[in-house]
Amino acid sequence: MRSIKRSISHQQSQLGEKLPTILKICQKINAERDLAALLSLIAREATRLMEADRSSIFLLDREKLELWSIVTLNGEQIRFDARLGITGAAAMTAQTINVEDAYEDPRFYKKIDARTGYRTRSMLIVPLRNHEGEVIGTFQVLNKKDGAFTIDDEEILQALATHVANAIETAQLVEELKLHREQLLEENTQLWKEVEGRFSTQNILGTSPQIQSVVRLIEEVSDSSVNVLITGESGTGKELVAKAIHYNSSRARNPFVALNCAAVPESLMESELFGIEKGVATGVERRIGKFEEANGGTLFLDEIGDLSLGAQAKILRVLQERVIEHVGGRKEISADVRILAATNKDLDAEIKKGNFRKDLYYRLKVVLIEMPPLREIPEDIPLLANYFLNKHSQEMKKEPKKLSPGALRCLMNYAWPGNVRELENEMKRLVVLTTRRVITEEDLSEVIRNINNKKTLLGLMPTRSLKDAVEELEKHLIQEALERCRENQRQTAKALGLSRWGLIKKMKRYGIK
């Protein structure tokens, strides 16, 4: 009885002596967030505390059923089947194992010693559990310097293992969050590159002097914060220009907010622009407006010529004072917003009619960018048409198509009242409906073909003799038939009701190769 009491007293004395050291170790490991550094710290401190030769931590990979160490005391990484060895037995049974002579234990996995050149004698292994009680690995000390590991050593290592498991879980979570953050940053950077590339000036296609002038203006005004007025017919690409200005400016990483002024009823325009407070009307909740949404960035006001005079006056106040107020609110809110406005109306004419404020017009038109209608830049039509053909062929996973010379002439002769938007829709239609790789004028919309047929007939009439007109028409018909038949002379002759030799003679006469 006395010997038992002395043993208990001795254990309590050992625990008491080592408790301050254990607390200091716990403080150190709780402060470390890097997993590799944490495991190295634990191995070092546990070796000293347990008066052992070595210590290490193995983490359990449940999917692969493997135990692996990021680091041991000598820096060597080890990975092995979790069902093998005394360490594996501790992990699988979730029990503490204390072995005085490892080589006498049939569970001992000798290959690790053979690989590392280390000689294991005594082992003390405790399972590491997470907050849900699941085993996440093992914590072991090897080769007690003075004899075998005691029951007291088991209690000390078990007490330390609880703090170690918590610290490992925290470090793993921090590592996952860092990795996730890095992935998000990488994805965000890639997305910004794609957005900025999509709206760079290189995507404003055209080699005509008018388009090149627009591109130069965009590059000149992008880095400033001046307001820009973009004019042009519907479908000329005014919003594309606005986005190019924004995404090439210092505001690019801040919001680009667009509002079509023609699409918002006059009664809702003020709350749409400036926001509204809760309870202004029955069932109304508080929400911010476009100015507040675009704070720090750019607000694109499309079709600004359709704004009422009342809304114009309120926008003018924002431009002058750089503050807004919610509908029903009394608090002024600062508005750091760049305004890009667009219209298809003649604002000078609207000012004369009393429909648009002159002072707002000059506030908006610090820089004026005029988008030309497509009919004024026919030399850009082939470039745009082929771009849209390729774009929609790729999107629809269709075979790439090309336009025949005759089809291109028809496109260039057409007036395009819907401008670039109409041209893109025509190319999209051709991708969907045309099965052949080469698109001819026969594939074009009827309205485009009809306009070109009228122009052809009108072009043959004035100040020409009948002979010249007939020859011109004959030459034109032969060229068109050759294109349709892909330069096959036999098929072309058949389509024109000629012999092959008769076709060759006419081709020579008109210089058709």
C-alpha positions in Angstrom: 0.0 0.0 0.0 2.8 2.4 0.9 4.7 1.5 -2.4 1.5 2.4 -4.4 1.2 5.7 -2.6 4.9 6.4 -3.2 4.4 5.6 -6.9 1.4 7.9 -7.2 3.2 10.6 -5.3 6.2 10.2 -7.6 4.0 10.5 -10.8 2.3 13.6 -9.5 5.7 15.1 -8.6 7.0 14.4 -12.2 3.8 15.9 -13.8 4.0 18.9 -11.5 7.7 19.5 -12.3 7.1 19.3 -16.1 3.8 21.3 -16.1 5.4 24.7 -16.5 7.5 23.3 -19.4 4.4 21.8 -21.0 2.6 25.2 -20.8 5.5 27.0 -22.4 5.6 24.5 -25.2 1.8 24.9 -25.7 2.2 28.7 -25.9 4.9 28.2 -28.6 2.9 25.8 -30.7 -0.3 27.8 -30.5 1.6 30.9 -31.8 2.9 29.0 -34.9 0.7 28.9 -38.0 3.0 27.4 -40.6 2.4 23.6 -40.6 5.9 22.5 -41.5 7.4 24.9 -39.0 4.9 23.8 -36.4 5.7 20.1 -36.8 9.4 20.8 -36.6 8.9 22.9 -33.4 6.8 20.1 -31.8 9.4 17.4 -32.7 12.2 19.5 -31.2 10.3 20.5 -28.0 8.9 17.0 -27.4 12.3 15.4 -27.7 13.7 17.6 -25.0 10.6 17.3 -22.8 10.4 13.5 -23.0 14.2 13.1 -22.6 14.1 11.0 -25.8 16.5 10.7 -28.8 13.9 11.6 -31.4 10.2 12.5 -31.9 8.0 12.8 -34.9 4.4 13.4 -36.0 2.7 11.3 -38.7 -0.5 12.6 -40.3 -3.2 10.2 -41.5 -4.3 10.4 -45.1 -7.7 8.6 -44.9 -8.3 8.5 -48.7 -5.0 6.8 -49.4 -4.8 5.1 -46.0 -1.3 6.3 -45.5 0.7 7.8 -42.7 3.1 10.6 -43.7 5.3 13.1 -42.0 6.0 16.5 -43.4 9.2 16.7 -41.2 10.9 14.7 -38.6 13.7 15.9 -36.4 16.4 15.1 -39.0 14.2 16.7 -41.8 13.4 13.5 -43.6 10.0 13.0 -45.1 8.4 9.5 -44.7 5.2 8.0 -46.1 3.9 4.4 -45.6 0.8 2.2 -45.4 -1.2 3.1 -42.3 -1.8 -0.6 -41.6 1.8 -1.3 -41.1 4.1 -1.0 -38.1 3.5 -0.1 -34.4 2.8 3.5 -35.5 0.1 2.2 -37.8 -1.4 0.1 -35.0 -1.7 3.2 -32.8 -3.5 5.1 -35.6 -5.8 2.2 -36.5 -6.7 1.3 -32.9 -6.7 4.8 -31.6 -4.7 3.5 -28.5 -1.5 4.6 -26.8 1.3 2.1 -27.4 4.4 1.9 -25.2 7.1 -0.6 -26.4 10.3 -1.2 -24.5 12.1 -3.1 -27.4 10.7 -2.4 -30.9 12.6 -5.2 -32.6 11.0 -7.7 -30.2 7.5 -6.6 -31.2 6.1 -8.4 -34.3 4.2 -5.3 -35.4 7.4 -3.2 -35.8 8.0 -2.1 -39.4 11.8 -2.4 -39.9 11.9 -1.0 -43.4 11.8 2.6 -42.1 14.9 2.0 -40.0 16.5 0.4 -43.0 15.7 3.5 -45.1 16.8 6.0 -42.6 19.7 4.1 -41.1 18.3 4.8 -37.6 18.1 2.1 -34.9 14.8 2.2 -33.0 14.7 0.7 -29.5 11.9 2.0 -27.2 8.8 3.7 -28.6 5.9 5.7 -27.1 3.1 6.5 -29.5 -0.2 8.4 -28.8 -3.0 9.0 -31.3 -3.8 12.6 -32.3 -7.5 13.4 -32.4 -9.4 16.3 -33.8 -12.2 18.2 -32.0 -14.7 15.5 -33.3 -12.6 12.7 -31.7 -11.4 11.3 -35.1 -7.8 10.2 -35.3 -5.8 12.5 -37.6 -2.4 11.1 -37.0 0.1 9.9 -34.4 2.6 11.6 -32.1 5.6 9.5 -31.1 8.9 9.7 -29.2 11.8 7.2 -29.7 14.6 5.8 -27.6 14.3 7.1 -24.1 17.8 8.2 -23.0 17.5 6.6 -19.5 15.6 3.3 -19.7 12.1 2.7 -21.0 9.1 5.1 -21.3 7.0 5.1 -18.1 3.3 5.4 -17.5 4.1 9.0 -16.3 5.6 9.6 -19.8 2.4 8.4 -21.4 0.3 10.9 -19.4 2.6 13.7 -20.3 2.7 12.9 -24.0 -1.1 12.4 -24.0 -1.6 15.8 -22.4 0.7 17.4 -24.9 -1.0 15.6 -27.8 -4.3 17.3 -27.2 -2.7 20.8 -27.7 -0.6 19.5 -30.6 -3.8 18.1 -32.4 -5.5 21.5 -32.0 -2.5 23.4 -33.2 -2.1 21.1 -36.3 -5.8 21.5 -37.2 -5.5 25.3 -36.9 -2.3 25.3 -39.0 -4.0 23.1 -41.7 -7.0 25.4 -41.8 -4.8 28.5 -42.1 -2.8 26.7 -44.9 -6.1 25.8 -46.7 -7.3 29.4 -46.4 -4.0 30.8 -47.7 -4.1 28.4 -50.7 -7.7 29.3 -51.4 -6.9 33.0 -51.2 -4.0 32.5 -53.6 -6.2 30.6 -56.0 -8.8 33.4 -55.8 -6.2 36.1 -56.3 -4.8 34.2 -59.3 -8.3 33.6 -60.8 -9.2 37.3 -60.1 -6.0 38.4 -61.8 -6.7 36.2 -64.8 -10.3 37.4 -65.0 -9.1 41.0 -65.0 -6.7 40.3 -67.7 -9.5 38.8 -69.8 -11.8 41.7 -69.1 -9.2 44.3 -69.8 -8.1 42.5 -72.9 -11.7 42.2 -74.1 -12.3 45.9 -73.8 -8.9 47.1 -74.9 -8.7 49.5 -77.9 -7.4 46.6 -80.0 -10.9 45.2 -80.0 -12.3 48.3 -81.6 -11.8 47.0 -85.1 -11.3 49.1 -88.2 -8.5 50.7 -90.2 -10.5 53.7 -91.6 -9.4 57.1 -90.6 -12.6 57.7 -88.6 -12.1 54.6 -86.4 -8.4 55.3 -85.9 -9.3 58.8 -84.7 -11.7 57.2 -82.2 -9.0 54.8 -80.9 -6.5 57.7 -80.5 -9.1 59.7 -78.5 -9.8 56.8 -76.2 -6.1 56.3 -75.4 -5.7 60.1 -74.8 -8.7 60.4 -72.4 -8.5 57.0 -70.6 -6.0 58.1 -67.9 -7.9 61.3 -67.0 -11.2 61.6 -65.2 -12.9 64.0 -67.6 -16.4 63.4 -68.6 -16.9 62.1 -72.2 -19.9 62.4 -74.5 -20.1 59.6 -77.1 -22.5 60.3 -80.1 -23.5 58.1 -83.0 -26.4 56.1 -84.4 -27.7 53.0 -82.7 -25.5 50.0 -83.2 -22.3 51.9 -83.8 -20.6 50.6 -80.6 -20.9 53.5 -78.2 -21.0 51.2 -75.1 -17.9 49.4 -76.3 -16.1 52.7 -76.5 -17.3 53.6 -72.9 -16.0 50.2 -71.6 -12.7 50.7 -73.4 -12.3 54.1 -71.7 -13.1 52.7 -68.3 -11.0 49.5 -68.5 -8.0 51.3 -69.7 -8.2 53.9 -67.0 -7.0 54.0 -63.3 -10.6 53.3 -62.4 -10.6 49.9 -64.1 -10.7 47.8 -60.9 -13.7 49.8 -59.7 -17.3 49.4 -60.9 -18.5 50.1 -64.4 -22.2 50.7 -64.1 -24.4 51.3 -67.1 -27.9 52.8 -67.2 -30.1 53.1 -70.3 -32.0 56.3 -69.6 -34.6 55.5 -72.3 -35.6 52.3 -70.5 -36.4 53.8 -67.1 -39.8 55.5 -66.5 -39.5 59.1 -65.5 -41.2 58.4 -62.2 -38.5 56.0 -61.2 -35.5 57.8 -62.7 -34.6 59.7 -59.5 -34.6 56.7 -57.3 -32.7 54.6 -59.9 -30.0 57.3 -60.1 -29.7 58.4 -56.5 -31.2 55.6 -54.4 -34.2 55.6 -52.0 -34.8 55.4 -48.2 -37.0 52.8 -46.6 -40.6 53.8 -46.0 -40.8 56.6 -48.6 -43.8 54.8 -50.0 -45.7 51.7 -48.9 -43.5 48.5 -49.2 -40.4 50.4 -50.3 -37.1 49.1 -49.0 -33.9 51.1 -48.8 -31.6 50.7 -51.8 -28.7 52.5 -53.3 -28.8 54.1 -56.8 -26.5 54.0 -59.8 -24.3 56.9 -58.6 -23.5 55.2 -55.3 -23.1 51.8 -57.0 -20.5 53.3 -59.3 -18.6 55.1 -56.6 -14.9 55.2 -57.4 -15.6 53.9 -60.9 -17.5 54.9 -64.0 -21.2 55.6 -64.6 -22.3 55.1 -68.3 -25.5 57.0 -69.1 -26.7 55.6 -72.4 -29.4 57.5 -74.4 -28.9 60.5 -72.1 -30.9 62.6 -74.7 -34.1 60.9 -73.4 -33.7 62.2 -69.8 -36.4 64.5 -68.5 -35.4 68.1 -67.7 -35.9 67.4 -64.0 -33.5 64.5 -64.0 -31.0 66.6 -66.0 -31.1 69.3 -63.3 -30.3 66.7 -60.6 -27.5 65.2 -62.6 -26.0 68.7 -63.2 -26.1 69.2 -59.4 -24.1 66.0 -58.8 -21.5 67.0 -61.4 -21.1 70.4 -59.8 -21.1 69.4 -56.1 -20.0 65.7 -56.2 -22.7 64.7 -53.7 -26.0 62.9 -53.9 -29.0 62.4 -51.6 -31.3 59.4 -51.5 -35.0 60.0 -52.3 -36.5 60.6 -48.9 -33.1 61.1 -47.3 -31.4 64.2 -45.8 -27.9 62.9 -45.6 -25.4 64.0 -48.3 -23.3 61.2 -49.8 -20.1 61.9 -51.6 -20.0 60.6 -55.2 -16.6 60.0 -56.8 -17.9 59.0 -60.2 -16.7 59.6 -63.8 -19.5 60.2 -66.2 -19.5 58.7 -69.7 -22.7 59.6 -71.6 -24.0 58.5 -75.0 -26.8 59.5 -77.3 -28.0 58.9 -80.8 -29.8 62.3 -80.8 -28.5 65.6 -82.0 -28.2 67.4 -78.7 -27.6 70.8 -80.3 -31.0 70.5 -82.0 -32.5 69.2 -78.7 -31.1 72.3 -76.9 -32.8 74.6 -79.4 -36.1 72.8 -79.0 -35.8 73.2 -75.2 -35.5 69.5 -74.5 -31.9 69.4 -73.2 -30.1 71.7 -70.8 -27.2 73.6 -72.4 -25.2 73.8 -69.1 -25.4 70.0 -68.7 -24.5 69.5 -72.3 -21.2 71.3 -71.8 -20.5 69.6 -68.5 -20.8 66.2 -70.3 -19.0 67.2 -73.5 -15.6 67.8 -72.0 -14.4 65.4 -74.7 -16.6 64.4 -77.7 -16.2 61.1 -79.4 -18.3 60.6 -82.6 -18.9 57.1 -83.8 -19.3 56.9 -87.6 -22.2 54.9 -89.1 -21.1 51.8 -90.9 -22.2 53.2 -94.3 -19.5 55.9 -94.0 -16.7 53.4 -93.4 -17.3 50.6 -96.0 -13.6 49.8 -96.1 -14.0 48.4 -92.5 -16.8 46.0 -93.4 -14.7 43.1 -94.6 -12.6 43.1 -91.4 -15.7 43.3 -89.2 -17.7 40.7 -91.1 -14.9 38.2 -91.0 -14.3 38.9 -87.3 -17.9 38.2 -86.5 -18.0 35.1 -88.7 -15.0 33.6 -86.9 -16.3 34.6 -83.5 -19.7 33.0 -83.9 -18.3 29.9 -85.7 -16.1 29.3 -82.6 -18.9 29.9 -80.1 -21.3 27.6 -82.0 -18.5 25.0 -82.7 -19.1 25.3 -86.4 -16.6 24.9 -89.3 -14.9 28.3 -90.1 -16.5 30.1 -93.0 -15.3 32.7 -95.4 -17.1 35.3 -97.6 -16.8 35.2 -101.4 -15.7 38.4 -103.2 -19.2 38.8 -104.5 -20.7 38.5 -101.0 -18.2 41.0 -99.7 -19.1 43.5 -102.5 -22.8 43.1 -101.5 -22.0 43.8 -97.8 -20.0 46.9 -98.7 -22.7 48.2 -101.0 -25.4 47.9 -98.3 -26.3 50.9 -96.2 -26.6 49.0 -92.8 -29.2 51.1 -91.0 -28.6 49.0 -87.9 -24.8 49.6 -88.2 -22.3 47.1 -86.6 -25.0 45.4 -84.6 -27.0 44.6 -87.7 -23.8 43.3 -89.4 -23.0 41.0 -86.5 -26.6 39.6 -86.5 -26.3 38.9 -90.3 -23.0 37.0 -89.7 -24.5 35.1 -86.9 -27.5 34.1 -89.1 -25.1 33.0 -91.9 -23.1 30.8 -89.4 -26.3 29.1 -88.3 -28.0 28.6 -91.7 -25.1 28.2 -94.2 -23.8 24.7 -94.6 -21.1 25.5 -97.2 -17.7 26.8 -96.2 -17.8 29.7 -98.7 -20.7 32.1 -98.3 -21.9 33.7 -101.6 -24.3 36.6 -102.2 -27.1 34.0 -102.6 -26.7 33.2 -98.9 -27.2 36.8 -97.8 -30.5 38.2 -96.5 -33.0 39.2 -99.2 -32.9 42.9 -98.2 -29.1 43.0 -98.8 -29.4 41.2 -102.1 -32.3 43.4 -103.4 -30.4 46.6 -102.6 -27.4 45.3 -104.5 -29.4 44.2 -107.5 -31.0 47.6 -107.8 -27.5 49.2 -107.6 -26.2 46.9 -110.3 -29.0 47.8 -112.6 -28.8 51.5 -111.9 -25.0 51.4 -112.4 -25.5 50.0 -115.9 -27.9 52.6 -117.1 -26.4 56.1 -117.2 -24.3 57.3 -120.2 -23.6 53.9 -121.6 -24.3 52.4 -125.0 -26.4 49.2 -125.1 -23.4 47.2 -126.2 -21.3 48.4 -123.2 -24.1 47.8 -120.8 -24.7 44.2 -122.1 -20.9 43.5 -121.9 -20.7 44.8 -118.4 -23.7 42.7 -117.3 -22.3 39.6 -119.1 -18.9 40.0 -117.4 -20.6 40.4 -114.0 -22.8 37.3 -114.5 -19.8 35.2 -115.5 -17.8 36.3 -112.4 -20.7 35.6 -110.1 -21.3 32.1 -111.6 -17.6 31.2 -111.3 -17.7 32.1 -107.6 -20.8 30.1 -107.0 -19.4 27.1 -108.8 -16.0 27.4 -107.1 -14.1 28.2 -110.3 -15.3 25.0 -112.0 -15.6 26.0 -115.7 -17.8 23.0 -116.7 -20.4 23.7 -114.0 -20.2 27.5 -114.6 -20.9 27.0 -118.4 -23.8 24.7 -117.6 -25.3 27.3 -115.2 -25.0 30.0 -117.8 -26.3 27.9 -120.6 -23.0 28.1 -122.5 -20.6 25.5 -123.9 -17.4 25.2 -122.0 -15.5 26.6 -125.0 -17.9 29.4 -125.3 -17.3 30.3 -121.6 -13.5 30.2 -122.1 -13.8 32.6 -125.1 -15.9 35.1 -123.1 -13.5 34.9 -120.2 -10.6 35.7 -122.4 -12.5 38.6 -124.0 -13.3 40.1 -120.6 -9.9 39.3 -119.1 -11.4 37.0 -116.4 -8.8 34.7 -115.0 
